[in-house]
Amino acid sequence: MAADTPRVRDRLAEVAAGAAQDVPGVAFLRPGVVDLLRTRVADRAPRLAAGPGARAQGVRVSRDEATGAWHIDIRLVLNRGHRALDVTRAVHTATLAAVRAEPSVSVRVTVTVTGVV
């Protein structure tokens, strides 16, 4: 599975981003600094953006090599009028349900609200 790790990481990020964006109350996923820098570089070199390895912004996926466990970190912005606790729980549940079909030993999901619009 080591050879497939980047492909599994990208697939988990894509699935998690889709699940999170479908939850009512989520305005958008918030890209981190690395995502913003990657976007700026990709804007200057479009051929890189279209290639493999394009990442879902606002979602980071990592793997603990010792245990094989995957960790999905989702950062999002809420729509005003929605409770952060309710939305984060719904995103957590939706993400876990969406990634169950993916090949993983175990998955841990962290949801962080970074703002409200």
Stockholm file with secondary structure:
# STOCKHOLM 1.0

chainA/1-117         MAADTPRVRDRLAEVAAGAAQDVPGVAFLRPGVVDLLRTRVADRAPRLAAGPGARAQGVRVSRDEATGAWHIDIRLVLNRGHRALDVTRAVHTATLAAVRAEPSVSVRVTVTVTGVV
#=GR chainA/1-117 SS CGGGHHHHHHHHHHHHHHHHHTSTTEEEECCCHHHHHHHHHHHHCHHHHHSTTCCCTTEEEEECTTTCCEEEEEEEEECTTSCHHHHHHHHHHHHHHHHTTSCCSCEEEEEEEEEEC
#=GC SS_cons         CGGGHHHHHHHHHHHHHHHHHTSTTEEEECCCHHHHHHHHHHHHCHHHHHSTTCCCTTEEEEECTTTCCEEEEEEEEECTTSCHHHHHHHHHHHHHHHHTTSCCSCEEEEEEEEEEC
//
